[in-house]
Amino acid sequence: MSPRLPPETAPLVVIDLQTGMFDGVAEPAVHDAEGIAARVRAIIEWARGGHRKIAFIRHDGPEGDPLAPGAPGWPVWPALGQRDDEPTFGKSVGDAFSNPEFARWVDDQQTSEVVLVGAQSDFCVAATVKGAHARGLKVTVVPDAHSTVDQPDETAEKIIARKNAEFEAAGANLVTTRVLAGSPVT
């Protein structure tokens, strides 16, 4: 399937790109953290330039977790430049659509599709792709703007490549940062 640009009504959803995913303090940073941040910033600017709505998803881990509410790793990564009019929706499981407020927000956009970036490829991004499909939404995944960490039996790079193939096989539209944002962000 060849990639296509998402419709103008498709909002951008930034999944779990929180301080703890980048700072490497409590846990390793996601693979290519600086590159992911740069590409996501470019996609955010693309979305803003097209007057698309943008929502940030924040994982609310249990007490003692690096992503627990109030923990240093919990806030959305400031370098992404979230604006005050761009809402943040919390969740405590993988699928962002588990939060009814977020699901309503997407419904309010009157769209048939969402654009997804974020972390972790093999957990919350994958669960949100499935959640969107379960709601009858089309999904555009930016294949070079989601990341994860190495696992004992598989590198982050291989996980990302595997998940991109799985997303595409499940019907997701894969469009790179360069195609969306029109800039050679690496």
GUPAPA-352080 format. One record per residue (C-alpha): residue in three letters; x, y, z. Coordinates in Angstrom, 3 decimals. Layout:
BEGIN
<r><tise>Ala</tise><u>X</u><v>Y</v><w>Z</w></r>
...
This chain:
BEGIN
<r><tise>Met</tise><u>0.000</u><v>0.000</v><w>0.000</w></r>
<r><tise>Ser</tise><u>1.439</u><v>3.369</v><w>-0.947</w></r>
<r><tise>Pro</tise><u>1.361</u><v>6.108</v><w>1.669</w></r>
<r><tise>Arg</tise><u>-1.110</u><v>8.955</v><w>1.435</w></r>
<r><tise>Leu</tise><u>-1.369</u><v>12.212</v><w>3.308</w></r>
<r><tise>Pro</tise><u>-3.933</u><v>12.114</v><w>6.117</w></r>
<r><tise>Pro</tise><u>-7.060</u><v>14.254</v><w>5.712</w></r>
<r><tise>Glu</tise><u>-6.935</u><v>17.821</v><w>7.035</w></r>
<r><tise>Thr</tise><u>-9.309</u><v>16.871</v><w>9.853</w></r>
<r><tise>Ala</tise><u>-6.976</u><v>14.177</v><w>11.229</w></r>
<r><tise>Pro</tise><u>-5.580</u><v>15.357</v><w>14.580</w></r>
<r><tise>Leu</tise><u>-2.041</u><v>14.633</v><w>15.733</w></r>
<r><tise>Val</tise><u>-1.782</u><v>12.462</v><w>18.842</w></r>
<r><tise>Val</tise><u>1.562</u><v>12.533</v><w>20.688</w></r>
<r><tise>Ile</tise><u>1.737</u><v>9.417</v><w>22.865</w></r>
<r><tise>Asp</tise><u>3.717</u><v>9.249</v><w>26.127</w></r>
<r><tise>Leu</tise><u>6.630</u><v>11.461</v><w>25.114</w></r>
<r><tise>Gln</tise><u>7.319</u><v>12.325</v><w>28.717</w></r>
<r><tise>Thr</tise><u>10.458</u><v>13.500</v><w>30.455</w></r>
<r><tise>Gly</tise><u>11.245</u><v>9.973</v><w>31.655</w></r>
<r><tise>Met</tise><u>11.399</u><v>8.776</v><w>28.045</w></r>
<r><tise>Phe</tise><u>14.161</u><v>11.252</v><w>27.241</w></r>
<r><tise>Asp</tise><u>16.215</u><v>12.141</v><w>30.316</w></r>
<r><tise>Gly</tise><u>17.646</u><v>8.677</v><w>31.046</w></r>
<r><tise>Val</tise><u>17.504</u><v>9.334</v><w>34.798</w></r>
<r><tise>Ala</tise><u>15.318</u><v>6.495</v><w>36.113</w></r>
<r><tise>Glu</tise><u>15.278</u><v>4.339</v><w>32.984</w></r>
<r><tise>Pro</tise><u>17.115</u><v>4.328</v><w>29.651</w></r>
<r><tise>Ala</tise><u>16.009</u><v>6.965</v><w>27.181</w></r>
<r><tise>Val</tise><u>14.126</u><v>5.757</v><w>24.120</w></r>
<r><tise>His</tise><u>16.178</u><v>4.806</v><w>21.091</w></r>
<r><tise>Asp</tise><u>17.383</u><v>7.862</v><w>19.143</w></r>
<r><tise>Ala</tise><u>15.833</u><v>10.190</v><w>21.719</w></r>
<r><tise>Glu</tise><u>17.248</u><v>13.393</v><w>20.211</w></r>
<r><tise>Gly</tise><u>16.186</u><v>12.387</v><w>16.711</w></r>
<r><tise>Ile</tise><u>12.709</u><v>11.412</v><w>17.884</w></r>
<r><tise>Ala</tise><u>12.302</u><v>14.766</v><w>19.660</w></r>
<r><tise>Ala</tise><u>13.434</u><v>16.672</v><w>16.545</w></r>
<r><tise>Arg</tise><u>11.142</u><v>14.731</v><w>14.216</w></r>
<r><tise>Val</tise><u>8.148</u><v>15.034</v><w>16.554</w></r>
<r><tise>Arg</tise><u>8.756</u><v>18.800</v><w>16.848</w></r>
<r><tise>Ala</tise><u>8.758</u><v>18.991</v><w>13.024</w></r>
<r><tise>Ile</tise><u>5.487</u><v>17.034</v><w>12.890</w></r>
<r><tise>Ile</tise><u>3.954</u><v>19.258</v><w>15.572</w></r>
<r><tise>Glu</tise><u>4.881</u><v>22.303</v><w>13.475</w></r>
<r><tise>Trp</tise><u>3.398</u><v>20.606</v><w>10.389</w></r>
<r><tise>Ala</tise><u>0.169</u><v>19.999</v><w>12.314</w></r>
<r><tise>Arg</tise><u>0.044</u><v>23.560</v><w>13.612</w></r>
<r><tise>Gly</tise><u>0.747</u><v>24.923</v><w>10.140</w></r>
<r><tise>Gly</tise><u>-2.226</u><v>22.962</v><w>8.829</w></r>
<r><tise>His</tise><u>-4.451</u><v>24.105</v><w>11.718</w></r>
<r><tise>Arg</tise><u>-4.778</u><v>20.520</v><w>12.933</w></r>
<r><tise>Lys</tise><u>-5.719</u><v>19.789</v><w>16.498</w></r>
<r><tise>Ile</tise><u>-2.980</u><v>18.260</v><w>18.653</w></r>
<r><tise>Ala</tise><u>-3.381</u><v>16.178</v><w>21.797</w></r>
<r><tise>Phe</tise><u>-0.707</u><v>14.859</v><w>24.109</w></r>
<r><tise>Ile</tise><u>-1.149</u><v>11.569</v><w>25.928</w></r>
<r><tise>Arg</tise><u>0.605</u><v>11.105</v><w>29.252</w></r>
<r><tise>His</tise><u>1.026</u><v>7.711</v><w>30.890</w></r>
<r><tise>Asp</tise><u>0.122</u><v>7.786</v><w>34.584</w></r>
<r><tise>Gly</tise><u>2.189</u><v>5.019</v><w>36.142</w></r>
<r><tise>Pro</tise><u>1.563</u><v>3.529</v><w>39.580</w></r>
<r><tise>Glu</tise><u>3.088</u><v>5.009</v><w>42.728</w></r>
<r><tise>Gly</tise><u>6.871</u><v>4.629</v><w>42.686</w></r>
<r><tise>Asp</tise><u>7.018</u><v>4.352</v><w>38.871</w></r>
<r><tise>Pro</tise><u>9.183</u><v>6.888</v><w>36.985</w></r>
<r><tise>Leu</tise><u>6.015</u><v>7.954</v><w>35.128</w></r>
<r><tise>Ala</tise><u>3.796</u><v>8.208</v><w>38.222</w></r>
<r><tise>Pro</tise><u>1.875</u><v>11.480</v><w>38.554</w></r>
<r><tise>Gly</tise><u>4.147</u><v>14.044</v><w>40.175</w></r>
<r><tise>Ala</tise><u>7.356</u><v>12.058</v><w>39.518</w></r>
<r><tise>Pro</tise><u>10.161</u><v>13.920</v><w>37.721</w></r>
<r><tise>Gly</tise><u>9.698</u><v>11.749</v><w>34.620</w></r>
<r><tise>Trp</tise><u>5.917</u><v>12.265</v><w>34.388</w></r>
<r><tise>Pro</tise><u>5.506</u><v>15.640</v><w>32.580</w></r>
<r><tise>Val</tise><u>5.332</u><v>15.895</v><w>28.803</w></r>
<r><tise>Trp</tise><u>8.910</u><v>16.477</v><w>27.575</w></r>
<r><tise>Pro</tise><u>9.225</u><v>20.293</v><w>27.581</w></r>
<r><tise>Ala</tise><u>11.453</u><v>20.315</v><w>24.487</w></r>
<r><tise>Leu</tise><u>8.424</u><v>19.328</v><w>22.402</w></r>
<r><tise>Gly</tise><u>6.969</u><v>22.791</v><w>22.967</w></r>
<r><tise>Gln</tise><u>3.408</u><v>21.860</v><w>23.911</w></r>
<r><tise>Arg</tise><u>1.131</u><v>24.897</v><w>23.853</w></r>
<r><tise>Asp</tise><u>-1.483</u><v>25.742</v><w>26.475</w></r>
<r><tise>Asp</tise><u>-4.317</u><v>25.096</v><w>24.007</w></r>
<r><tise>Glu</tise><u>-3.047</u><v>21.571</v><w>23.245</w></r>
<r><tise>Pro</tise><u>-4.669</u><v>19.260</v><w>25.796</w></r>
<r><tise>Thr</tise><u>-3.019</u><v>16.469</v><w>27.734</w></r>
<r><tise>Phe</tise><u>-4.972</u><v>13.309</v><w>28.482</w></r>
<r><tise>Gly</tise><u>-3.794</u><v>10.838</v><w>31.093</w></r>
<r><tise>Lys</tise><u>-4.068</u><v>7.084</v><w>30.888</w></r>
<r><tise>Ser</tise><u>-2.950</u><v>4.149</v><w>33.009</w></r>
<r><tise>Val</tise><u>-3.052</u><v>1.410</v><w>30.347</w></r>
<r><tise>Gly</tise><u>-1.585</u><v>1.228</v><w>26.843</w></r>
<r><tise>Asp</tise><u>-4.504</u><v>2.376</v><w>24.701</w></r>
<r><tise>Ala</tise><u>-5.044</u><v>6.149</v><w>24.797</w></r>
<r><tise>Phe</tise><u>-8.693</u><v>5.553</v><w>23.904</w></r>
<r><tise>Ser</tise><u>-9.143</u><v>3.987</v><w>27.354</w></r>
<r><tise>Asn</tise><u>-9.538</u><v>7.572</v><w>28.590</w></r>
<r><tise>Pro</tise><u>-13.161</u><v>8.545</v><w>27.794</w></r>
<r><tise>Glu</tise><u>-12.233</u><v>12.241</v><w>27.723</w></r>
<r><tise>Phe</tise><u>-9.648</u><v>11.597</v><w>25.008</w></r>
<r><tise>Ala</tise><u>-12.107</u><v>9.436</v><w>23.051</w></r>
<r><tise>Arg</tise><u>-14.662</u><v>12.284</v><w>23.223</w></r>
<r><tise>Trp</tise><u>-12.007</u><v>14.792</v><w>22.150</w></r>
<r><tise>Val</tise><u>-11.273</u><v>12.699</v><w>19.050</w></r>
<r><tise>Asp</tise><u>-15.016</u><v>12.336</v><w>18.366</w></r>
<r><tise>Asp</tise><u>-15.359</u><v>16.123</v><w>18.638</w></r>
<r><tise>Gln</tise><u>-12.843</u><v>16.515</v><w>15.792</w></r>
<r><tise>Gln</tise><u>-15.396</u><v>14.887</v><w>13.474</w></r>
<r><tise>Thr</tise><u>-12.674</u><v>12.947</v><w>11.728</w></r>
<r><tise>Ser</tise><u>-12.251</u><v>9.454</v><w>10.385</w></r>
<r><tise>Glu</tise><u>-8.510</u><v>9.306</v><w>11.071</w></r>
<r><tise>Val</tise><u>-5.774</u><v>10.093</v><w>13.599</w></r>
<r><tise>Val</tise><u>-2.031</u><v>10.665</v><w>13.148</w></r>
<r><tise>Leu</tise><u>0.114</u><v>8.925</v><w>15.783</w></r>
<r><tise>Val</tise><u>3.668</u><v>9.476</v><w>17.047</w></r>
<r><tise>Gly</tise><u>5.259</u><v>8.632</v><w>20.387</w></r>
<r><tise>Ala</tise><u>6.462</u><v>5.897</v><w>22.701</w></r>
<r><tise>Gln</tise><u>6.729</u><v>3.070</v><w>23.172</w></r>
<r><tise>Ser</tise><u>6.344</u><v>1.467</v><w>19.766</w></r>
<r><tise>Asp</tise><u>5.689</u><v>-1.995</v><w>21.157</w></r>
<r><tise>Phe</tise><u>3.381</u><v>-0.962</v><w>23.985</w></r>
<r><tise>Cys</tise><u>1.318</u><v>2.235</v><w>24.043</w></r>
<r><tise>Val</tise><u>1.703</u><v>3.167</v><w>20.371</w></r>
<r><tise>Ala</tise><u>0.697</u><v>-0.361</v><w>19.310</w></r>
<r><tise>Ala</tise><u>-2.210</u><v>-0.408</v><w>21.776</w></r>
<r><tise>Thr</tise><u>-3.466</u><v>2.981</v><w>20.550</w></r>
<r><tise>Val</tise><u>-3.271</u><v>1.868</v><w>16.904</w></r>
<r><tise>Lys</tise><u>-5.466</u><v>-1.107</v><w>17.853</w></r>
<r><tise>Gly</tise><u>-7.764</u><v>1.127</v><w>19.910</w></r>
<r><tise>Ala</tise><u>-8.236</u><v>3.537</v><w>17.014</w></r>
<r><tise>His</tise><u>-9.002</u><v>0.693</v><w>14.602</w></r>
<r><tise>Ala</tise><u>-11.473</u><v>-0.784</v><w>17.106</w></r>
<r><tise>Arg</tise><u>-13.304</u><v>2.568</v><w>17.061</w></r>
<r><tise>Gly</tise><u>-13.472</u><v>2.470</v><w>13.260</w></r>
<r><tise>Leu</tise><u>-10.797</u><v>5.115</v><w>12.766</w></r>
<r><tise>Lys</tise><u>-8.116</u><v>5.057</v><w>10.106</w></r>
<r><tise>Val</tise><u>-4.606</u><v>5.549</v><w>11.424</w></r>
<r><tise>Thr</tise><u>-1.549</u><v>7.265</v><w>10.014</w></r>
<r><tise>Val</tise><u>1.604</u><v>6.274</v><w>11.879</w></r>
<r><tise>Val</tise><u>4.781</u><v>8.280</v><w>11.360</w></r>
<r><tise>Pro</tise><u>7.250</u><v>5.369</v><w>11.196</w></r>
<r><tise>Asp</tise><u>10.330</u><v>7.418</v><w>12.081</w></r>
<r><tise>Ala</tise><u>8.613</u><v>9.317</v><w>14.921</w></r>
<r><tise>His</tise><u>7.898</u><v>6.566</v><w>17.413</w></r>
<r><tise>Ser</tise><u>10.437</u><v>4.732</v><w>19.503</w></r>
<r><tise>Thr</tise><u>11.090</u><v>2.247</v><w>22.266</w></r>
<r><tise>Val</tise><u>13.967</u><v>0.786</v><w>24.255</w></r>
<r><tise>Asp</tise><u>16.054</u><v>-2.336</v><w>23.751</w></r>
<r><tise>Gln</tise><u>14.577</u><v>-5.530</v><w>25.150</w></r>
<r><tise>Pro</tise><u>16.680</u><v>-8.508</v><w>26.271</w></r>
<r><tise>Asp</tise><u>15.957</u><v>-10.425</v><w>23.054</w></r>
<r><tise>Glu</tise><u>15.513</u><v>-7.611</v><w>20.509</w></r>
<r><tise>Thr</tise><u>17.034</u><v>-4.198</v><w>19.824</w></r>
<r><tise>Ala</tise><u>14.865</u><v>-1.094</v><w>19.729</w></r>
<r><tise>Glu</tise><u>15.648</u><v>-0.654</v><w>16.025</w></r>
<r><tise>Lys</tise><u>14.360</u><v>-4.138</v><w>15.232</w></r>
<r><tise>Ile</tise><u>11.277</u><v>-3.635</v><w>17.409</w></r>
<r><tise>Ile</tise><u>10.459</u><v>-0.369</v><w>15.614</w></r>
<r><tise>Ala</tise><u>10.891</u><v>-1.991</v><w>12.190</w></r>
<r><tise>Arg</tise><u>8.774</u><v>-4.987</v><w>13.224</w></r>
<r><tise>Lys</tise><u>6.017</u><v>-2.775</v><w>14.641</w></r>
<r><tise>Asn</tise><u>5.983</u><v>-0.606</v><w>11.500</w></r>
<r><tise>Ala</tise><u>5.480</u><v>-3.758</v><w>9.401</w></r>
<r><tise>Glu</tise><u>2.707</u><v>-4.897</v><w>11.765</w></r>
<r><tise>Phe</tise><u>1.023</u><v>-1.466</v><w>11.684</w></r>
<r><tise>Glu</tise><u>1.063</u><v>-1.472</v><w>7.881</w></r>
<r><tise>Ala</tise><u>-0.214</u><v>-5.068</v><w>7.720</w></r>
<r><tise>Ala</tise><u>-3.097</u><v>-4.026</v><w>10.002</w></r>
<r><tise>Gly</tise><u>-4.064</u><v>-1.253</v><w>7.590</w></r>
<r><tise>Ala</tise><u>-2.234</u><v>1.762</v><w>9.031</w></r>
<r><tise>Asn</tise><u>-0.960</u><v>4.391</v><w>6.631</w></r>
<r><tise>Leu</tise><u>2.782</u><v>4.932</v><w>7.162</w></r>
<r><tise>Val</tise><u>4.074</u><v>8.387</v><w>6.199</w></r>
<r><tise>Thr</tise><u>7.551</u><v>9.599</v><w>7.147</w></r>
<r><tise>Thr</tise><u>8.403</u><v>12.889</v><w>8.799</w></r>
<r><tise>Arg</tise><u>10.067</u><v>14.067</v><w>5.599</w></r>
<r><tise>Val</tise><u>6.886</u><v>13.497</v><w>3.573</w></r>
<r><tise>Leu</tise><u>4.606</u><v>15.096</v><w>6.201</w></r>
<r><tise>Ala</tise><u>6.767</u><v>17.972</v><w>7.346</w></r>
<r><tise>Gly</tise><u>8.544</u><v>18.546</v><w>4.044</w></r>
<r><tise>Ser</tise><u>11.912</u><v>18.890</v><w>5.725</w></r>
<r><tise>Pro</tise><u>14.916</u><v>16.591</v><w>5.873</w></r>
<r><tise>Val</tise><u>14.796</u><v>16.028</v><w>9.641</w></r>
<r><tise>Thr</tise><u>17.001</u><v>13.040</v><w>10.483</w></r>
